[in-house]
Amino acid sequence: MKRCEVDRNKLSPMMAQYMEIKDKYADVLLFYRLGDFYELFFEDALIASKELELTLTGRVAGLTERVPMCGVPYHAVKSYIEKVINKGYKVAICEQLEDPKTTKGMVKRGVTDVISKGTIADLELLKSYENSFVASLLIYPDTYILTALDISTGRLISSKVSKSINKIITEIFKYNIKEVIFNGNEEVTLINTLKNDYSIEIDYYNELAETLPENIDNKLNDIRCKMGVRHLFGYLTLSLKDLSTINDIEVVSNEDYLYMDAYSANNLELTETVRNKDREFSLLWLLDKCKTAMGSRKLRNMLLSPLKDISQLNKRYDMIEKLNDEFISKYLKEFNKLFDASEEYLKSHKDELDDVYNGVVCSSHSDGTVSVDIIYDSEEGVHYDIKLEGDTEDTLNKEWLIRKSLKDIINENEKGILKRIPVNVRDLPPLGLKVTERYTKAYKQMMLNKRMYTK
């Protein structure tokens, strides 16, 4: 049974709601939340059952035939999303926007996120030691304009590349770009090479964001680079990505670096081996003794972009020498002790610290209130006391009420201190933590080494 062949007048209310949402996301797999499962229907179910090896069943929906259906538990959905995205599909997550226990009639649902290979923001699905970029590629008679964003770190770059397929492929390889957005399909050779040889996802989008953040607009002198950022932001807004914290851009000049094409870097096994396409036993794997994921990403970038200006090289050497002599040799052991103490404290208090997520911690009280602290990588933070309205005895319902309250707080404070919260905190998961002064200090120290505070 195909979705386009269905008589919609006969559908049950739930399936009619599904069809209305699916019409807006026809080209992606729609994970539709029903209770404790995410369900897929019609053609989506056929694809998912095959690609994810799920049992294909059926659902009564008011028609003479049962609608094809398959599903996954909500608590295990991340692993399934990762599998299907790696197979080249895009996913739309449709959530219940109301509490089913307090809602009369059909529960309101809506898509909260659209995920593709280059727009994954969940740190559990990413490799911490490398960037994951989504990029816009605009084509001009003599130039490619490449604009790339790593959503998980907020790093935004703009680069002008001369009109050469080998050079643009090298640039895409260098930044580990997972998805490229074109505004047309005239570059057939380039598109096929990226898809078939480098497993890069290709999308097409030809609209622009209306405006740019002031700081980004002021940094770009070339109108073509501004168009590239607007093109990328337009696509990401369509994918429901929150870009409010992206307010800086790195303009890359390729003249400063030694040109080394992707084939040379591959054959030299700089970042991955030729045989297994694996980081292990590559030159980067051998050299990488970095203490943080940020350092590993920086090392990869430097390895693939060797400086050729002797003054810049000497400046880098002077910085490294000063860092070694005046900081690392004196304080590194003390910092390691501090990190070890933080990790040890978290392990020893695992029972009272049920969950940690992006600097937001909260504790429940017997009177039905919840204390919420939003902590930053600095010493600043904000505190709220929330009165939950509704059934707080049921764990799932209580978690939903907490999430809703926190999202309301964030939306009401868009121009205040909450503007500095990392992007991912807007997709709040279930929370439930007891906060102590000692824990807060350990937590802050641990977060300094987390990906979300680094670029």
C-alpha positions, -999 to +999 in steps of 0.1 A: +000+000+000+014+034-010+007+066+008-004+084-024-031+058-031-049+062+003-084+076+006-078+102+033-115+106+041-115+071+056-084+075+078-085+074+116-077+107+133-042+096+143-033+085+108-048+117+093-025+137+116+005+115+105-004+122+068-006+159+073+029+160+090+044+136+064+033+158+035+057+185+048+086+160+050+079+137+021+116+131+012+127+120+047+120+091+070+095+103+096+100+088+131+065+094+146+062+092+184+035+069+197+038+063+234+071+045+241+079+039+204+088+058+173+067+043+144+072+045+107+044+039+082+038+032+045+070+035+023+090+047+053+082+014+071+092-006+041+126+012+039+133+011+076+124-026+080+149-035+053+177-011+063+174-016+100+163-053+100+130-045+118+099-067+117+073-052+093+038-053+108+006-035+101-018-010+118-055-006+115-061+030+103-097+030+090-089+014+057-097-020+044-060-030+045-036-026+074-011+002+069+025-011+068+043-002+100+075-008+120+089+009+150+118+012+175+117+019+213+122+056+221+151+048+245+171+031+218+162+054+189+197+070+187+214+039+175+188+033+148+190+069+136+228+066+133+224+035+112+199+049+088+217+082+084+250+063+076+231+046+049+223+079+032+188+087+045+175+118+063+154+116+094+126+138+108+118+134+145+081+139+153+074+143+190+043+145+212+040+182+220+014+177+247+011+154+277-012+125+267-025+121+302-039+157+304-050+161+268-085+154+256-087+140+221-058+138+197-023+147+212-007+175+193+025+164+175+051+182+154+086+177+139+112+190+163+144+181+144+155+170+109+188+151+109+211+143+080+247+131+078+261+166+082+237+180+107+241+156+136+244+176+169+241+147+194+276+142+208+269+105+213+267+100+176+298+119+167+335+112+169+349+137+194+384+139+178+372+151+144+348+178+131+316+171+113+307+198+088+277+205+066+286+229+037+271+251+011+289+251-023+281+280-046+295+279-082+307+310-100+325+312-134+360+312-119+355+303-082+338+279-058+325+295-026+326+270+002+308+278+035+309+251+062+295+248+097+301+222+124+268+224+143+282+206+174+310+231+180+297+262+162+327+266+140+318+284+108+343+289+080+342+305+045+367+297+018+372+308-018+386+280-041+397+284-077+376+266-102+392+232-101+374+199-092+406+185-076+410+216-054+375+218-042+375+180-034+408+186-015+391+214+005+361+192+013+383+164+024+404+186+046+375+198+066+359+163+068+326+177+053+298+151+055+271+168+035+273+194+007+244+216-004+242+227-040+219+253-055+217+234-088+228+201-104+250+215-132+283+201-116+275+165-125+311+153-124+318+168-091+285+156-076+291+120-087+327+120-075+316+133-040+288+107-038+305+077-052+342+081-041+338+099-008+304+089+004+293+125+009+256+133+011+244+157-016+214+179-012+199+207-033+185+239-020+181+273-038+168+297-012+186+322+011+183+332+047+169+368+048+196+382+071+229+374+087+242+381+122+258+415+123+293+403+133+294+377+104+281+403+079+308+428+090+336+402+087+328+393+051+338+417+024+330+395-006+292+395-015+296+360-028+308+347+006+278+364+022+256+346-002+272+314+007+265+319+045+229+329+037+225+298+015+237+275+042+217+292+070+186+290+048+190+252+045+197+247+082+167+268+092+146+245+070+161+216+090+149+233+122+184+240+134+189+268+160+216+291+148+211+319+174+246+312+190+265+312+157+278+348+155+314+344+143+331+332+111+366+322+101+377+334+067+402+309+053+429+320+029+443+290+011+473+311+000+488+307+035+490+269+033+508+243+012+485+228-013+482+190-009+455+173-029+431+147-013+448+118-032+482+127-018+469+130+017+451+096+013+481+078-001+504+092+026+479+079+052+479+112+071+445+108+087+434+073+078+448+041+063+444+032+027+433-004+033+408-001+062+399+036+060+406+037+097+423+063+119+443+037+137+479+033+124+477+066+104+502+094+110+475+114+129+469+084+152+506+082+159+511+119+166+479+126+185+488+128+222+463+156+228+445+157+262+413+171+247+391+165+217+395+201+207+433+195+205+428+164+184+407+184+159+432+212+158+460+188+151+442+172+122+435+206+107+472+216+110+484+183+096+463+188+064+471+225+061+509+229+065+520+266+068+544+278+041+551+313+055+583+311+076+573+340+098+540+323+107+559+290+114+583+308+137+554+325+155+539+291+161+571+277+174+575+306+198+540+301+211+547+264+216+580+271+234+564+296+257+535+273+265+558+244+272+583+264+294+559+286+313+528+266+316+527+229+307+559+219+325+547+236+357+510+230+358+501+200+336+504+175+365+482+196+387+456+199+360+456+161+355+450+157+392+421+181+390+405+162+361+410+129+379+394+143+410+364+155+391+359+121+373+364+102+406+338+124+424+313+118+396+318+081+397+315+079+435+282+100+434+267+082+405+235+073+424+226+109+432+237+122+399+212+105+376+219+125+344+241+154+331+233+174+300+248+206+286+252+225+319+216+221+331+211+203+365+179+201+386+166+186+418+131+176+428+114+185+461+085+169+479+063+200+475+062+195+437+088+222+429+119+216+409+151+237+414+170+243+381+206+256+378+220+264+343+258+263+346+283+277+321+320+271+315+326+303+333+316+310+370+283+325+359+250+307+361+213+312+368+189+295+392+151+289+389+125+274+412+097+258+391+062+248+403+051+218+382+014+218+373+001+183+368+008+147+377+043+145+392+040+109+405+044+094+371+081+095+361+076+100+324+050+128+329+073+145+354+102+145+330+080+160+303+068+188+326+104+196+335+114+198+299+085+220+290+091+244+319+128+247+309+120+254+273+095+281+284+122+297+305+147+297+276+121+311+251+112+339+275+149+349+280+161+349+244+178+383+249+191+377+284+219+356+299+204+324+284+215+336+250+248+321+259+236+286+265+250+261+240+227+253+211+220+217+221+204+227+255+173+236+236+165+199+230+163+190+266+162+154+276+147+140+308+165+155+338+167+148+375+198+157+395+206+166+431+230+196+431+256+202+458+282+229+459+310+203+457+293+186+427+289+219+409+326+227+411+335+192+399+309+195+371+322+228+359+358+215+358+347+185+338+327+206+313+358+226+305+370+195+287+337+189+268+332+194+231+303+218+235+325+246+249+352+243+222+356+252+186 
